[in-house]
Amino acid sequence: MRDDIVFYLKMFPLTSIHPQAYSKSKTIVCEKRKSNEKAIKLLEDVYAKKSIPEPDCETDAIDKNIKLAERLGIRSTPTIVFGDGRVVNGAIKAEQIIKLIDKKQ
């Protein structure tokens, strides 16, 4: 909706709720190293409840994300952390995100 807003996604699997989330997150991170477009497609497939392949690389990125989330007190997905430090837990509509961004400008 806006070219001036960028999202950085960190894979933070909640394995207690989604047992396969860690492996799926790792697959997406591995694919991103090769192709951002393919990684996005895999992420969309996961959201659409489609199966995706097992990871084909070794990475500690997921473990680092989990540790970062613990350090920041993040316990849910999605969680949005704004540049000014504000945190919103749970899914919200794009319009709400824009309002929150514009309110601080």
N, C-alpha and C positions, 0 to 999 in steps of 0.2 A: 504493500500500500504506500510505502514511503521509501525513497532511495537513500535517505539520510539516516536510516535506522539499520543497524547491523546486529545480528545475533551470533554469539559464539556458543556452540553446543558442547557441553561436557557430558560424556556418557557416565551416568551414575545409576547403575542397576540396583534395583531393590529386590535382591534374590529371595528375601523372605516372602515376598508377594508373588514374584515372577521367577521361578527356579531357573529358567533358561536365559534370564536377562544378562547374566555375566558373559556367557558365551556369545550371545547375539551382539552385545556391546563390543566385545573384542573383535568379532568379525567385521563390524562397521569401521572400527578404528584401523584395522589392518587394511581394509579396502581403501580407506581415505588416503593412505600412504601412496596408493597407486593412481586413484582416480576419485576426485571429489564428487563427480556426477554419479559414479557407481555407488559410492558410499551413501549419497542422498537417496538413491533408488532403494538400497537395502533398508535404510531407515524407514522409508515410506512403506516398504513391504512388511516390516515388523509391525508398524501401526495398523496395517491392513490385515494383520494376523496371518500373513503368508509365511511359509517356511523359508529360511535362508541357510546358506551353507555354514559349516563349522569354520572357525578362524583358521587362516593359513599362515599365520606369523606368530612370533612371540613378542609381546609388548607388556610393559608394566603401566601403561597409561591408565587403564581402568583402576588398578590398585591405587595409583596416585590420586585419581579423581575421588575415590572413596575416602581416602585419608583427608583430602582437602575439604570434602563435604562434612566429615566428622569435625574437623577443626573449626569450620564455619557454623556448625550447628544445623546444617541442612539435613532434613530427614525425609523429604518428600520430593516426588517428581510430578509435574515439572516444578521447578523453582526458578524464578527470575531474579537475578541480582542486577540492579541498575548501576550505572557508573558512579553514582553518588552514594552507593552503599545501601539504598533501600532494597528490601527483599519482599517478594510476593510469592507465597506458596500456592500451588495449584494452578490449573489452567484458567486463563482469562482470555477474553476476546481481543482481537487486534485493536479494535477501537478503544478498549480500556487501556491497553499498553500505550497507545498514542497519547491519550489524555494524561497518563502518569508521566510520560516523557515531557510533554508540552508544559505541564504544570511546573516543572523545575526549571524551565528555560526562561 
